[in-house]
Amino acid sequence: MVRPDTYREARAHLAGLSDAELEERFWRLAREVVAPLVELARTHTSPSIERSVLMRMGVDSVTAQAIVAECVTRGLLPHGAGHVVLVCMRAWGCDAPEAARRLAAGEGWEVVAAKWEDSR
């Protein structure tokens, strides 16, 4: 059985868009698709899940426990402990274990706080 070529008809509504408009449309639709997943993760996480995420990022269990405990204390757990470490990785230009070690030592929480203060 030969499948009919419907490519031109299926993309007709996109034909008049520029590359910039196509890119904007792609990212808007991508955000729409993942929004329910992000909300589900935000409302259904736990300290054990967040420790597991950190350990998969290469963080040792003692350090992961310290970071997750601090995230709970600061009300940051819904953002994800891995996201907290990622914010510091980007700010400091280092890998996950190094950023986690520094966070566990008490460094960088102001960087993390600023991230979510700016997004409110």
C-alpha positions in Angstrom: 0.0 0.0 0.0 1.3 3.4 -1.0 0.8 6.2 1.5 -0.3 9.5 -0.2 2.1 12.4 0.1 0.2 14.9 2.3 3.2 16.9 3.4 2.3 20.1 1.4 -1.2 20.1 2.6 -0.2 19.4 6.2 2.3 22.2 6.4 0.2 24.8 4.4 -0.6 26.8 7.6 3.2 27.2 8.2 4.2 28.2 4.7 4.0 32.0 5.3 6.0 32.0 8.5 9.6 33.2 8.6 12.3 31.2 10.3 12.1 33.4 13.4 8.3 32.9 13.5 8.7 29.2 13.1 11.2 29.1 15.9 8.9 31.1 18.2 6.0 28.8 17.3 8.1 25.7 18.1 9.2 26.9 21.5 5.7 28.1 22.4 4.2 24.7 21.5 7.0 22.9 23.3 6.3 24.9 26.5 2.6 24.0 26.1 3.4 20.3 25.8 5.7 20.1 28.8 3.7 22.4 31.1 1.5 19.6 32.5 4.6 17.5 33.1 6.4 20.3 34.9 3.3 20.9 37.1 3.1 17.1 37.9 6.7 17.0 38.9 6.3 20.2 41.0 3.4 18.8 42.9 4.5 15.2 43.2 8.2 15.3 44.2 9.6 14.3 47.5 12.9 14.5 49.3 13.8 10.9 48.3 13.1 11.7 44.6 15.2 14.8 44.8 18.1 13.0 46.5 17.9 10.4 43.7 18.0 13.1 41.1 21.1 14.6 42.7 22.8 11.2 42.9 22.2 10.6 39.2 23.9 14.0 38.6 27.0 12.5 40.3 26.5 13.9 43.8 27.3 11.7 46.7 24.5 10.7 49.1 25.6 12.7 52.1 25.9 15.9 50.1 22.6 15.2 48.3 20.9 14.8 51.7 22.3 18.1 52.9 21.1 20.0 49.8 17.7 18.4 49.9 17.3 19.3 53.6 18.2 22.9 52.8 15.8 23.0 49.9 13.0 21.8 52.2 13.9 24.4 54.8 14.0 27.2 52.2 10.8 26.0 50.4 12.7 25.3 47.2 11.9 21.6 46.9 9.1 22.2 44.3 11.7 23.8 42.0 13.8 20.6 42.2 17.1 20.0 44.0 18.7 19.3 40.6 17.5 22.6 39.3 19.0 24.3 42.4 22.4 22.7 41.6 22.0 23.5 37.9 21.6 27.2 38.7 24.8 27.2 40.7 26.6 25.1 38.0 25.8 27.8 35.5 26.7 30.7 37.8 30.0 29.2 38.8 31.0 27.3 35.6 31.5 24.0 37.4 30.2 20.5 37.3 27.3 19.1 39.5 29.4 17.5 42.2 31.4 20.7 42.7 28.3 22.9 42.8 26.6 20.5 45.2 29.7 20.4 47.5 29.7 24.2 47.6 26.0 24.4 48.3 26.3 21.8 51.1 29.0 23.9 52.6 26.6 26.8 52.8 27.9 28.7 49.8 25.6 30.0 47.0 22.2 30.0 48.5 21.9 33.7 47.6 22.4 32.8 44.0 19.6 30.3 44.2 17.3 32.7 46.1 17.9 35.4 43.4 16.9 33.0 40.6 13.4 32.5 42.0 13.0 36.1 43.3 13.6 37.2 39.7 11.0 34.8 38.3 8.2 36.0 40.5 
